């Protein structure tokens, strides 16, 4: 499952469009305070970094969940070459 904390409706629609053909469940969280609870068992969290509280909560949720892997920051062409 993918969880997102995004307010931009255009970006939300792009997330849903990308997930649908892959059969990936997508859930949005509007309230940043519930992020830590909602993120349990989720494989990916997408954050709108313009929401500063969202980034801080995400770090706390990751730490509470026992770590977690950081996103690969390489360019998309390098990432697609690996797969």
C-alpha positions in Angstrom: 0.0 0.0 0.0 1.1 3.6 -0.7 0.2 6.4 1.7 0.3 10.0 0.6 0.2 13.3 2.5 -0.4 15.7 -0.4 -2.8 18.7 -0.8 -2.3 19.3 -4.5 -5.1 17.6 -6.2 -3.2 17.4 -9.5 -0.4 15.5 -7.8 -2.9 13.2 -6.1 -4.4 12.3 -9.4 -1.0 11.5 -10.8 -0.2 9.2 -7.9 -3.5 7.4 -8.4 -3.0 7.1 -12.1 0.5 5.6 -11.6 -0.7 3.1 -9.0 -3.9 1.9 -10.7 -2.3 -0.1 -13.6 0.0 -1.7 -11.1 -2.8 -2.8 -8.8 -1.3 -0.8 -5.9 -3.7 0.4 -3.2 -3.4 4.1 -2.5 -4.6 6.0 0.6 -4.4 9.6 1.4 -4.0 11.2 4.9 -5.3 14.7 5.3 -4.3 15.1 9.0 -0.6 15.1 9.6 -1.1 14.1 13.2 -2.5 10.7 12.1 0.5 10.0 9.8 2.4 7.8 12.3 -0.6 5.6 12.9 -1.6 5.4 9.3 1.9 4.6 8.1 2.2 1.3 9.9 2.6 -1.5 7.5 2.8 0.8 4.5 5.5 0.2 1.9 5.8 3.8 0.7 4.8 7.2 2.0 4.7 10.1 -0.4 5.0 13.5 1.2 4.3 17.0 0.0 7.5 18.6 1.4 5.8 22.0 1.3 3.9 20.8 4.4 6.8 21.2 6.9 4.8 19.4 9.6 4.4 16.4 7.3 8.2 16.0 6.9 8.7 16.1 10.6 6.0 13.6 11.4 7.3 11.3 8.7 10.7 11.2 10.3 9.1 10.4 13.6 6.9 7.7 12.0 9.9 6.1 10.3 11.9 6.1 13.6 8.9 4.7 15.5 8.5 1.9 12.9 12.1 0.8 13.4 13.9 2.6 10.7 12.9 2.1 7.1 14.7 2.5 3.9 15.4 6.0 2.5 14.3 6.7 -1.0 16.9 6.2 -3.8 17.9 9.7 -4.7 19.6 8.8 -8.0 18.2 10.1 -11.2 15.3 8.2 -12.7 17.4 7.0 -15.7 20.0 5.4 -13.3 17.2 3.8 -11.4 15.4 2.4 -14.5 18.8 1.1 -15.7 19.1 -1.0 -12.6 15.6 -2.7 -13.1 
